[in-house]
Amino acid sequence: MEVTPKKLPPALQLALVGVVVLGLVALALWSRPPERGADLPQVQLVRLDGTPVRLQSGKPTVLVVWATWCTYCQRQLPEFEEVARQHPGIHFAFVNDGEPASLVRQFHDARGFSQAVVYQDALRTVAMALRVNGYPSNFFYDAKGRLVGEVRGYMSPEQLRAALVQLN
């Protein structure tokens, strides 16, 4: 004997679809992704010498979230370092996103950064706070620590110089 499932009446099927749709609409209207802060992230980072630090406002800041394997980062960071030498009144913070300190140190030493400060963020707190989803990610903060601009992806030195105008 074969059992055939009973079909719901069309009116009940329509009512169930309506409830599901209303639930999805309500979910979309009342739930939002976590807000990204508009201020300089106040998180614990580590300088390459092992010193724990927090990013400080007080002067304009260019914050770059990057990774050693990222070819655009390998190109952009030395270019940003050169621009940083021409703008000593602006803090350049290169925040590595979750890689081992030895790898970050090797990358740093091979490029001879002196003006920009390289930080290790082993727990990816900056990337999570800023909702970084690709490298490099560039954030521009004024002297009060307020976000004034951001660029996701590679920036040429010319684009960086144009963005620095926003910081003054």
N, CA, C and O atoms as a DFTB+ gen file, in Angstrom:
672 C
 N C O
     1  1       0.829      -1.161       0.000
     2  2       0.000       0.000       0.000
     3  2       0.893       1.251       0.000
     4  3       1.812       1.387       0.808
     5  1       0.598       2.117      -0.898
     6  2       1.403       3.326      -1.080
     7  2       0.703       4.497      -0.410
     8  3      -0.493       4.724      -0.594
     9  1       1.491       5.239       0.378
    10  2       0.927       6.401       1.068
    11  2       1.299       7.644       0.277
    12  3       2.472       7.864      -0.025
    13  1       0.327       8.437      -0.051
    14  2       0.596       9.691      -0.755
    15  2       0.400      10.841       0.219
    16  3      -0.585      10.883       0.956
    17  1       1.345      11.772       0.216
    18  2       1.207      12.888       1.150
    19  2       0.011      13.753       0.767
    20  3      -0.303      13.936      -0.409
    21  1      -0.636      14.272       1.789
    22  2      -1.780      15.135       1.546
    23  2      -1.273      16.528       1.203
    24  3      -0.323      17.017       1.813
    25  1      -1.890      17.147       0.254
    26  2      -1.539      18.515      -0.130
    27  2      -2.304      19.482       0.747
    28  3      -3.464      19.270       1.099
    29  1      -1.606      20.550       1.086
    30  2      -2.283      21.613       1.823
    31  2      -3.196      22.368       0.871
    32  3      -2.898      22.496      -0.316
    33  1      -4.277      22.853       1.380
    34  2      -5.150      23.661       0.525
    35  2      -4.398      24.898       0.032
    36  3      -3.560      25.431       0.761
    37  1      -4.674      25.363      -1.175
    38  2      -3.970      26.519      -1.749
    39  2      -3.996      27.753      -0.848
    40  3      -3.011      28.489      -0.791
    41  1      -5.073      27.988      -0.165
    42  2      -5.162      29.161       0.714
    43  2      -4.153      29.046       1.854
    44  3      -3.530      30.041       2.224
    45  1      -3.986      27.867       2.406
    46  2      -3.033      27.658       3.500
    47  2      -1.594      27.757       2.989
    48  3      -0.726      28.299       3.672
    49  1      -1.344      27.228       1.779
    50  2      -0.016      27.366       1.173
    51  2       0.338      28.837       1.004
    52  3       1.451      29.250       1.330
    53  1      -0.593      29.621       0.503
    54  2      -0.387      31.046       0.299
    55  2      -0.146      31.757       1.630
    56  3       0.708      32.640       1.719
    57  1      -0.882      31.380       2.643
    58  2      -0.721      31.988       3.966
    59  2       0.674      31.688       4.534
    60  3       1.310      32.572       5.107
    61  1       1.151      30.447       4.377
    62  2       2.483      30.083       4.871
    63  2       3.572      30.858       4.126
    64  3       4.520      31.335       4.749
    65  1       3.451      30.986       2.819
    66  2       4.416      31.758       2.044
    67  2       4.405      33.210       2.519
    68  3       5.462      33.824       2.667
    69  1       3.219      33.755       2.757
    70  2       3.095      35.140       3.239
    71  2       3.783      35.335       4.576
    72  3       4.455      36.347       4.775
    73  1       3.636      34.394       5.497
    74  2       4.283      34.490       6.807
    75  2       5.803      34.470       6.660
    76  3       6.502      35.243       7.315
    77  1       6.311      33.597       5.811
    78  2       7.754      33.504       5.583
    79  2       8.275      34.808       4.980
    80  3       9.301      35.324       5.423
    81  1       7.590      35.339       3.990
    82  2       8.014      36.586       3.353
    83  2       7.988      37.732       4.355
    84  3       8.931      38.520       4.421
    85  1       6.915      37.831       5.137
    86  2       6.841      38.897       6.158
    87  2       7.976      38.768       7.172
    88  3       8.548      39.771       7.598
    89  1       8.295      37.554       7.552
    90  2       9.402      37.339       8.492
    91  2      10.730      37.788       7.912
    92  3      11.528      38.417       8.607
    93  1      10.977      37.477       6.654
    94  2      12.226      37.892       6.006
    95  2      12.291      39.408       5.857
    96  3      13.347      40.006       6.063
    97  1      11.177      40.032       5.502
    98  2      11.144      41.491       5.384
    99  2      11.414      42.129       6.748
   100  3      12.202      43.070       6.848
   101  1      10.768      41.624       7.787
   102  2      10.986      42.159       9.131
   103  2      12.439      41.996       9.557
   104  3      13.016      42.908      10.149
   105  1      13.031      40.857       9.266
   106  2      14.434      40.616       9.597
   107  2      15.336      41.614       8.877
   108  3      16.271      42.151       9.470
   109  1      15.054      41.861       7.601
   110  2      15.859      42.806       6.828
   111  2      15.717      44.229       7.342
   112  3      16.684      44.992       7.330
   113  1      14.526      44.594       7.791
   114  2      14.300      45.964       8.253
   115  2      14.879      46.227       9.638
   116  3      15.376      47.323       9.898
   117  1      14.824      45.246      10.525
   118  2      15.225      45.496      11.899
   119  2      16.596      44.974      12.280
   120  3      17.053      45.201      13.401
   121  1      17.245      44.296      11.391
   122  2      18.603      43.854      11.702
   123  2      19.565      44.592      10.789
   124  3      19.303      44.765       9.599
   125  1      20.666      45.019      11.352
   126  2      21.683      45.729      10.580
   127  2      23.021      45.076      10.849
   128  3      23.225      44.484      11.909
   129  1      23.936      45.179       9.897
   130  2      25.280      44.681      10.176
   131  2      25.908      45.560      11.237
   132  3      25.472      46.696      11.425
   133  1      26.921      45.068      11.936
   134  2      27.552      45.891      12.961
   135  2      28.098      47.176      12.345
   136  3      28.670      47.171      11.255
   137  1      27.910      48.257      13.061
   138  2      28.381      49.556      12.588
   139  2      29.895      49.620      12.671
   140  3      30.498      49.135      13.628
   141  1      30.497      50.218      11.665
   142  2      31.931      50.454      11.698
   143  2      32.132      51.801      12.354
   144  3      31.498      52.784      11.970
   145  1      32.999      51.853      13.329
   146  2      33.247      53.099      14.022
   147  2      33.856      54.152      13.117
   148  3      34.597      53.838      12.186
   149  1      33.535      55.396      13.400
   150  2      34.072      56.503      12.614
   151  2      35.312      57.095      13.271
   152  3      35.883      58.058      12.759
   153  1      35.727      56.537      14.383
   154  2      36.907      57.035      15.081
   155  2      38.072      56.066      14.915
   156  3      37.892      54.889      14.603
   157  1      39.266      56.599      15.132
   158  2      40.474      55.779      15.087
   159  2      40.295      54.600      16.044
   160  3      40.012      54.810      17.223
   161  1      40.453      53.370      15.563
   162  2      40.231      52.212      16.443
   163  2      41.143      52.250      17.671
   164  3      42.354      52.443      17.553
   165  1      40.556      52.068      18.824
   166  2      41.310      52.031      20.071
   167  2      41.516      50.575      20.471
   168  3      40.824      50.038      21.336
   169  1      42.473      49.970      19.822
   170  2      42.749      48.552      20.043
   171  2      44.221      48.373      20.399
   172  3      45.053      49.245      20.145
   173  1      44.514      47.241      20.982
   174  2      45.888      46.920      21.363
   175  2      46.631      46.354      20.163
   176  3      46.203      45.363      19.571
   177  1      47.747      46.986      19.803
   178  2      48.616      46.509      18.726
   179  2      49.998      46.256      19.296
   180  3      50.262      46.564      20.458
   181  1      50.879      45.695      18.482
   182  2      52.248      45.436      18.918
   183  2      53.197      45.991      17.859
   184  3      53.081      45.684      16.672
   185  1      54.145      46.822      18.323
   186  2      55.199      47.280      17.416
   187  2      56.131      46.103      17.154
   188  3      56.103      45.105      17.875
   189  1      56.941      46.226      16.136
   190  2      57.816      45.111      15.785
   191  2      58.881      44.823      16.828
   192  3      59.470      43.741      16.829
   193  1      59.137      45.782      17.719
   194  2      60.085      45.511      18.811
   195  2      59.413      44.813      19.988
   196  3      60.051      44.566      21.012
   197  1      58.115      44.490      19.845
   198  2      57.385      43.778      20.887
   199  2      56.632      44.682      21.852
   200  3      55.939      44.184      22.740
   201  1      56.751      45.995      21.702
   202  2      56.089      46.939      22.592
   203  2      54.593      47.004      22.280
   204  3      54.210      47.273      21.141
   205  1      53.740      46.758      23.288
   206  2      52.302      46.914      23.050
   207  2      51.940      48.403      23.027
   208  3      52.446      49.179      23.838
   209  1      51.078      48.794      22.109
   210  2      50.683      50.203      21.970
   211  2      49.218      50.292      21.562
   212  3      48.614      49.321      21.106
   213  1      48.673      51.479      21.740
   214  2      47.357      51.829      21.222
   215  2      47.556      52.971      20.245
   216  3      48.398      53.841      20.470
   217  1      46.794      52.979      19.168
   218  2      46.852      54.098      18.238
   219  2      46.329      55.338      18.949
   220  3      45.337      55.271      19.675
   221  1      46.987      56.456      18.742
   222  2      46.612      57.703      19.403
   223  2      46.246      58.755      18.373
   224  3      46.871      58.854      17.318
   225  1      45.221      59.541      18.693
   226  2      44.957      60.705      17.852
   227  2      45.884      61.812      18.351
   228  3      46.682      61.584      19.260
   229  1      45.790      62.980      17.782
   230  2      46.689      64.066      18.134
   231  2      47.336      64.656      16.899
   232  3      47.688      65.836      16.862
   233  1      47.487      63.815      15.889
   234  2      47.915      64.314      14.587
   235  2      47.258      63.461      13.516
   236  3      46.888      62.315      13.771
   237  1      47.111      64.015      12.319
   238  2      46.456      63.243      11.260
   239  2      47.138      61.890      11.075
   240  3      48.354      61.763      11.222
   241  1      46.326      60.885      10.748
   242  2      46.831      59.514      10.644
   243  2      46.354      58.855       9.360
   244  3      45.183      58.938       8.990
   245  1      47.286      58.205       8.698
   246  2      46.968      57.325       7.566
   247  2      47.182      55.908       8.074
   248  3      48.299      55.528       8.426
   249  1      46.110      55.129       8.111
   250  2      46.177      53.768       8.613
   251  2      45.961      52.821       7.426
   252  3      44.953      52.903       6.723
   253  1      46.920      51.932       7.223
   254  2      46.838      50.965       6.130
   255  2      46.804      49.565       6.730
   256  3      47.708      49.182       7.472
   257  1      45.762      48.804       6.409
   258  2      45.684      47.405       6.815
   259  2      46.182      46.582       5.621
   260  3      45.716      46.755       4.495
   261  1      47.135      45.687       5.886
   262  2      47.827      45.011       4.794
   263  2      48.253      43.599       5.188
   264  3      48.119      43.184       6.339
   265  1      48.773      42.869       4.184
   266  2      49.315      41.523       4.401
   267  2      50.581      41.367       3.559
   268  3      50.696      41.968       2.491
   269  1      51.516      40.572       4.032
   270  2      52.796      40.420       3.338
   271  2      52.649      39.763       1.968
   272  3      53.424      40.062       1.060
   273  1      51.677      38.883       1.804
   274  2      51.502      38.147       0.548
   275  2      50.784      38.976      -0.514
   276  3      50.738      38.578      -1.678
   277  1      50.230      40.106      -0.136
   278  2      49.435      40.940      -1.038
   279  2      50.358      41.714      -1.986
   280  3      51.147      42.548      -1.542
   281  1      50.257      41.437      -3.282
   282  2      51.160      42.097      -4.237
   283  2      50.913      43.602      -4.307
   284  3      51.856      44.372      -4.492
   285  1      49.666      44.030      -4.162
   286  2      49.394      45.472      -4.153
   287  2      50.002      46.132      -2.918
   288  3      50.478      47.265      -2.991
   289  1      49.990      45.432      -1.789
   290  2      50.611      45.964      -0.570
   291  2      52.125      46.063      -0.748
   292  3      52.744      47.043      -0.334
   293  1      52.711      45.044      -1.364
   294  2      54.158      45.053      -1.597
   295  2      54.563      46.247      -2.445
   296  3      55.670      46.766      -2.301
   297  1      53.688      46.678      -3.315
   298  2      53.965      47.847      -4.152
   299  2      53.632      49.153      -3.417
   300  3      54.401      50.113      -3.465
   301  1      52.488      49.178      -2.744
   302  2      51.993      50.416      -2.147
   303  2      52.776      50.867      -0.912
   304  3      53.069      52.055      -0.777
   305  1      53.115      49.957      -0.019
   306  2      53.730      50.370       1.249
   307  2      55.045      51.124       1.056
   308  3      55.230      52.154       1.704
   309  1      55.971      50.673       0.204
   310  2      57.180      51.479      -0.023
   311  2      56.861      52.857      -0.621
   312  3      57.536      53.837      -0.309
   313  1      55.851      52.932      -1.467
   314  2      55.453      54.225      -2.032
   315  2      54.881      55.134      -0.944
   316  3      55.160      56.333      -0.926
   317  1      54.087      54.571      -0.042
   318  2      53.540      55.358       1.071
   319  2      54.666      55.794       2.010
   320  3      54.638      56.903       2.544
   321  1      55.652      54.924       2.208
   322  2      56.803      55.275       3.053
   323  2      57.503      56.500       2.491
   324  3      57.893      57.390       3.247
   325  1      57.667      56.557       1.188
   326  2      58.316      57.709       0.555
   327  2      57.508      58.983       0.768
   328  3      58.074      60.033       1.073
   329  1      56.197      58.898       0.611
   330  2      55.331      60.058       0.847
   331  2      55.374      60.439       2.332
   332  3      55.343      61.623       2.668
   333  1      55.443      59.456       3.210
   334  2      55.506      59.727       4.656
   335  2      56.744      60.552       5.007
   336  3      56.686      61.410       5.887
   337  1      57.844      60.301       4.334
   338  2      59.069      61.085       4.583
   339  2      58.867      62.555       4.232
   340  3      59.496      63.430       4.827
   341  1      57.996      62.824       3.272
   342  2      57.730      64.198       2.851
   343  2      56.674      64.881       3.726
   344  3      56.463      66.088       3.604
   345  1      56.012      64.126       4.602
   346  2      54.936      64.650       5.456
   347  2      55.139      64.197       6.903
   348  3      54.367      63.379       7.404
   349  1      56.167      64.718       7.580
   350  2      56.438      64.259       8.946
   351  2      55.342      64.619       9.955
   352  3      55.316      64.063      11.053
   353  1      54.450      65.528       9.606
   354  2      53.357      65.897      10.510
   355  2      52.178      64.947      10.464
   356  3      51.198      65.130      11.186
   357  1      52.269      63.934       9.618
   358  2      51.199      62.946       9.498
   359  2      51.738      61.594       9.946
   360  3      52.810      61.167       9.516
   361  1      50.988      60.932      10.808
   362  2      51.373      59.609      11.304
   363  2      50.928      58.547      10.294
   364  3      49.746      58.466       9.963
   365  1      51.855      57.748       9.812
   366  2      51.550      56.634       8.914
   367  2      51.660      55.345       9.719
   368  3      52.724      55.018      10.245
   369  1      50.549      54.620       9.809
   370  2      50.499      53.376      10.572
   371  2      50.182      52.232       9.616
   372  3      49.096      52.179       9.040
   373  1      51.134      51.318       9.451
   374  2      50.938      50.143       8.613
   375  2      50.586      48.984       9.547
   376  3      51.455      48.477      10.256
   377  1      49.333      48.567       9.554
   378  2      48.857      47.537      10.478
   379  2      48.730      46.223       9.725
   380  3      47.856      46.058       8.875
   381  1      49.619      45.291      10.053
   382  2      49.566      43.977       9.423
   383  2      48.399      43.198      10.007
   384  3      48.145      43.243      11.210
   385  1      47.706      42.494       9.153
   386  2      46.473      41.820       9.544
   387  2      46.686      40.339       9.838
   388  3      46.466      39.489       8.975
   389  1      47.114      40.037      11.060
   390  2      47.088      38.678      11.572
   391  2      48.216      37.741      11.216
   392  3      48.102      36.538      11.450
   393  1      49.303      38.243      10.658
   394  2      50.401      37.350      10.289
   395  2      51.422      37.257      11.425
   396  3      51.458      38.127      12.295
   397  1      52.250      36.211      11.422
   398  2      53.259      36.046      12.478
   399  2      54.267      37.202      12.492
   400  3      54.621      37.743      11.445
   401  1      54.714      37.564      13.680
   402  2      55.648      38.681      13.855
   403  2      56.923      38.484      13.037
   404  3      57.457      39.447      12.487
   405  1      57.412      37.257      12.952
   406  2      58.659      37.008      12.209
   407  2      58.495      37.339      10.723
   408  3      59.409      37.878      10.100
   409  1      57.364      37.024      10.175
   410  2      57.087      37.308       8.770
   411  2      56.954      38.817       8.537
   412  3      57.460      39.349       7.549
   413  1      56.271      39.491       9.452
   414  2      56.104      40.946       9.351
   415  2      57.466      41.628       9.482
   416  3      57.760      42.571       8.747
   417  1      58.294      41.160      10.411
   418  2      59.639      41.723      10.619
   419  2      60.485      41.543       9.358
   420  3      61.183      42.468       8.940
   421  1      60.426      40.386       8.767
   422  2      61.193      40.110       7.540
   423  2      60.756      41.063       6.430
   424  3      61.602      41.607       5.719
   425  1      59.467      41.270       6.271
   426  2      58.932      42.192       5.266
   427  2      59.422      43.608       5.548
   428  3      59.864      44.313       4.640
   429  1      59.344      44.011       6.788
   430  2      59.776      45.358       7.215
   431  2      61.258      45.567       6.933
   432  3      61.646      46.571       6.337
   433  1      62.075      44.625       7.360
   434  2      63.531      44.760       7.217
   435  2      63.963      44.783       5.750
   436  3      64.908      45.485       5.391
   437  1      63.277      44.022       4.914
   438  2      63.636      43.975       3.498
   439  2      63.349      45.300       2.790
   440  3      63.948      45.601       1.758
   441  1      62.430      46.086       3.352
   442  2      62.047      47.341       2.712
   443  2      62.589      48.576       3.417
   444  3      62.506      49.683       2.883
   445  1      63.136      48.400       4.591
   446  2      63.777      49.502       5.294
   447  2      62.858      50.649       5.672
   448  3      63.235      51.812       5.531
   449  1      61.660      50.343       6.149
   450  2      60.756      51.407       6.577
   451  2      61.370      52.160       7.753
   452  3      61.893      51.552       8.687
   453  1      61.300      53.482       7.698
   454  2      61.812      54.279       8.814
   455  2      60.811      55.326       9.276
   456  3      60.763      55.647      10.464
   457  1      60.018      55.861       8.371
   458  2      59.068      56.911       8.731
   459  2      57.739      56.324       9.196
   460  3      57.214      56.712      10.240
   461  1      57.205      55.400       8.428
   462  2      55.944      54.756       8.802
   463  2      56.208      53.766       9.930
   464  3      57.271      53.149       9.996
   465  1      55.225      53.626      10.814
   466  2      55.344      52.672      11.910
   467  2      54.584      51.413      11.528
   468  3      53.409      51.472      11.166
   469  1      55.265      50.268      11.612
   470  2      54.653      48.990      11.264
   471  2      54.193      48.319      12.554
   472  3      54.955      48.170      13.509
   473  1      52.926      47.922      12.551
   474  2      52.344      47.246      13.705
   475  2      51.912      45.853      13.299
   476  3      51.575      45.597      12.143
   477  1      51.929      44.953      14.279
   478  2      51.383      43.618      14.089
   479  2      50.059      43.568      14.843
   480  3      49.978      43.997      15.994
   481  1      49.042      43.053      14.203
   482  2      47.728      42.896      14.818
   483  2      47.355      41.418      14.729
   484  3      46.557      41.013      13.883
   485  1      47.941      40.634      15.605
   486  2      47.794      39.176      15.544
   487  2      46.341      38.728      15.664
   488  3      45.959      37.712      15.085
   489  1      45.530      39.474      16.408
   490  2      44.140      39.071      16.616
   491  2      43.175      39.683      15.607
   492  3      41.967      39.460      15.692
   493  1      43.697      40.454      14.653
   494  2      42.906      41.068      13.584
   495  2      41.852      42.043      14.107
   496  3      40.797      42.200      13.493
   497  1      42.126      42.689      15.222
   498  2      41.134      43.575      15.826
   499  2      40.859      44.811      14.976
   500  3      39.716      45.263      14.899
   501  1      41.885      45.359      14.339
   502  2      41.680      46.538      13.491
   503  2      40.852      46.151      12.266
   504  3      39.899      46.845      11.913
   505  1      41.212      45.059      11.628
   506  2      40.479      44.615      10.435
   507  2      39.010      44.352      10.755
   508  3      38.129      44.680       9.961
   509  1      38.755      43.767      11.906
   510  2      37.363      43.506      12.280
   511  2      36.642      44.816      12.606
   512  3      35.494      45.006      12.202
   513  1      37.296      45.708      13.323
   514  2      36.663      46.981      13.683
   515  2      36.339      47.812      12.446
   516  3      35.320      48.502      12.408
   517  1      37.200      47.748      11.439
   518  2      37.016      48.548      10.229
   519  2      36.338      47.772       9.105
   520  3      36.141      48.297       8.009
   521  1      35.987      46.531       9.383
   522  2      35.313      45.668       8.404
   523  2      36.115      45.548       7.112
   524  3      35.585      45.709       6.013
   525  1      37.396      45.263       7.273
   526  2      38.289      45.093       6.118
   527  2      37.978      43.767       5.440
   528  3      37.864      42.727       6.089
   529  1      37.845      43.827       4.125
   530  2      37.579      42.603       3.371
   531  2      38.542      42.428       2.201
   532  3      38.324      41.579       1.337
   533  1      39.607      43.227       2.171
   534  2      40.615      43.118       1.123
   535  2      41.797      44.011       1.446
   536  3      41.716      44.895       2.298
   537  1      42.894      43.766       0.752
   538  2      44.135      44.505       1.016
   539  2      44.620      45.204      -0.236
   540  3      44.354      44.741      -1.345
   541  1      45.308      46.282      -0.084
   542  2      45.381      47.091       1.130
   543  2      44.073      47.846       1.345
   544  3      43.339      48.114       0.394
   545  1      43.789      48.187       2.595
   546  2      42.657      49.040       2.940
   547  2      43.233      50.263       3.638
   548  3      43.973      50.142       4.615
   549  1      42.889      51.443       3.131
   550  2      43.508      52.693       3.556
   551  2      42.463      53.589       4.223
   552  3      41.397      53.841       3.661
   553  1      42.784      54.064       5.429
   554  2      41.859      54.890       6.200
   555  2      42.575      56.183       6.589
   556  3      43.754      56.173       6.943
   557  1      41.843      57.294       6.516
   558  2      42.410      58.608       6.770
   559  2      41.661      59.256       7.929
   560  3      40.442      59.420       7.884
   561  1      42.418      59.622       8.975
   562  2      41.842      60.202      10.186
   563  2      42.423      61.594      10.412
   564  3      43.609      61.825      10.176
   565  1      41.577      62.525      10.873
   566  2      42.073      63.861      11.202
   567  2      42.761      63.826      12.560
   568  3      42.839      62.771      13.189
   569  1      43.256      64.965      13.015
   570  2      44.019      65.031      14.267
   571  2      43.168      64.667      15.482
   572  3      43.711      64.317      16.530
   573  1      41.852      64.744      15.359
   574  2      40.963      64.370      16.463
   575  2      40.575      62.900      16.410
   576  3      39.790      62.432      17.234
   577  1      41.123      62.172      15.443
   578  2      40.847      60.745      15.341
   579  2      39.556      60.411      14.620
   580  3      39.076      59.281      14.712
   581  1      38.981      61.370      13.904
   582  2      37.744      61.129      13.161
   583  2      38.069      60.668      11.737
   584  3      38.955      61.216      11.082
   585  1      37.348      59.669      11.280
   586  2      37.525      59.164       9.922
   587  2      37.063      60.218       8.925
   588  3      35.928      60.691       8.990
   589  1      37.949      60.583       8.001
   590  2      37.585      61.566       6.974
   591  2      37.607      60.961       5.570
   592  3      37.161      61.606       4.620
   593  1      38.112      59.748       5.423
   594  2      38.107      59.107       4.119
   595  2      38.669      57.702       4.187
   596  3      39.374      57.336       5.127
   597  1      38.342      56.926       3.173
   598  2      38.886      55.572       3.077
   599  2      38.934      55.164       1.612
   600  3      38.108      55.581       0.800
   601  1      39.917      54.345       1.303
   602  2      40.052      53.790      -0.043
   603  2      40.380      52.316       0.121
   604  3      41.351      51.950       0.783
   605  1      39.564      51.484      -0.487
   606  2      39.814      50.043      -0.468
   607  2      40.584      49.701      -1.734
   608  3      40.116      49.956      -2.843
   609  1      41.761      49.125      -1.562
   610  2      42.574      48.746      -2.712
   611  2      43.788      49.642      -2.870
   612  3      44.006      50.575      -2.097
   613  1      44.564      49.337      -3.881
   614  2      45.818      50.043      -4.131
   615  2      45.589      51.529      -4.392
   616  3      44.644      51.920      -5.077
   617  1      46.483      52.352      -3.825
   618  2      46.493      53.796      -4.083
   619  2      47.872      54.169      -4.596
   620  3      48.883      53.762      -4.023
   621  1      47.920      54.936      -5.665
   622  2      49.191      55.435      -6.177
   623  2      49.663      56.581      -5.274
   624  3      48.869      57.123      -4.505
   625  1      50.938      56.952      -5.358
   626  2      51.416      58.102      -4.580
   627  2      50.626      59.377      -4.896
   628  3      50.387      60.191      -4.004
   629  1      50.226      59.553      -6.142
   630  2      49.446      60.732      -6.516
   631  2      48.080      60.719      -5.838
   632  3      47.607      61.749      -5.356
   633  1      47.454      59.555      -5.805
   634  2      46.158      59.436      -5.127
   635  2      46.317      59.679      -3.628
   636  3      45.457      60.298      -3.001
   637  1      47.411      59.193      -3.059
   638  2      47.657      59.412      -1.635
   639  2      47.834      60.898      -1.348
   640  3      47.239      61.419      -0.405
   641  1      48.638      61.580      -2.142
   642  2      48.836      63.029      -1.927
   643  2      47.510      63.786      -2.008
   644  3      47.274      64.707      -1.227
   645  1      46.652      63.406      -2.939
   646  2      45.348      64.063      -3.055
   647  2      44.502      63.774      -1.808
   648  3      43.788      64.657      -1.332
   649  1      44.574      62.560      -1.282
   650  2      43.797      62.213      -0.086
   651  2      44.316      62.931       1.153
   652  3      43.539      63.225       2.061
   653  1      45.627      63.222       1.207
   654  2      46.199      63.894       2.370
   655  2      45.639      65.303       2.542
   656  3      45.644      65.841       3.649
   657  1      45.163      65.895       1.467
   658  2      44.568      67.232       1.546
   659  2      43.356      67.212       2.493
   660  3      43.095      68.203       3.175
   661  1      42.626      66.110       2.540
   662  2      41.454      65.989       3.418
   663  2      41.833      66.051       4.900
   664  3      40.996      66.376       5.744
   665  1      43.065      65.746       5.208
   666  2      43.475      65.668       6.612
   667  2      43.763      67.027       7.231
   668  3      43.866      67.131       8.454
   669  1      43.894      68.059       6.428
   670  2      44.220      69.387       6.965
   671  2      42.993      70.250       7.109
   672  3      43.092      71.397       7.546
